[in-house]
């Protein structure tokens, strides 16, 4: 895996983890009782994006390290995941 692949993999993992972490411990403006005019009551009262970005970075790094380790070790390769190609091509017979 090259450096570009590692960076792209980390960016994908980070964004997926961020979308999981984003709604955790969210308090809406409706629940807080202070709805800002022009916003829906379901808008976050205090999104805490800096804290959630830190949590996301920690978890994303751990998940990325496991995935990168599996890729670099060769335990799972692209050929292992290419089951569509194995199903589409007939098996070669030893005639």
N, C-alpha and C positions, 0 to 999 in steps of 0.2 A: 504494500500500500504506500503510495507516494504521499508527500506532504499536502498536496492539493486534495487528494481523496480523504485524508484524515481531517482536514479543515471542513470539507463539505459534510462528512459524516457527523462531526461535532455540531455543525450548524443545524443539521436536520434533527439530531437527537435533542439539542437544546430547545428548538422550537416546539417539538412534540411534548417535552417535559414542561415547558412553560405553559402550554395550553392546558395541561393537567393541573398545574399548581395555581394558575390564575384564579379559578373560582373558590379555592379553599379559604376558609375563614373570611369570606366576603360579607360585609354588612351593607345592605342597600340603604338608600336615602329614605325609603319608606319605613324601614325598620328603625332607623335612627330618629325618625320624626322630623327631619330637616330637609325637605325637598327644595332644591334650588330651582327657581322659576326657569322654565324652558327646558328642563330635563325630566325624563321619566322617573317615576318613583323607584324603578328597578335599577337605576344607575348606582354604582358603588359610592358609598359615603366617603370612605378612605381606602383607595385601592392598594396602598402599600407596595407599589411597584418595585421600589429599590430592594426591599426585603425579599420579595418574591423572586426577583432576578438573582439575588444571592443564593437562595435556596435552589433555584433552577440550575444555576451554574454548578453547584456542588453535586447535585444528583445527576445532572447531565454528564459531568466528567466521570463519575463512577460507572454509569451505564456505558459511556463511550469507551472507557478503558476495557471493560469486559468484551464489548463487541470488537474492538480493535485487536485485543489479545486473541480472540477466536479466529479472526481473519488472518492475523500474522502467523499464528501457530499452524494454520492449514488444517485445523480440525474439521472445518466446514468450508467447502470450496464452491465456486459458481456451478461446477458440474454436479455437485450434490443437490443444488437447488433447481437445476434445469430439468424438472420432471416432465414438462410439456414436450420437450424434444425427445425424451426417451419413450413417451407414449405415442408420438407421431410416427417415428421411424420403426419399421418392422425389424425384428431381431434377425441377425444374420445367421443363416443355418450353415452347418458344416457339411455340405453335400459333397 
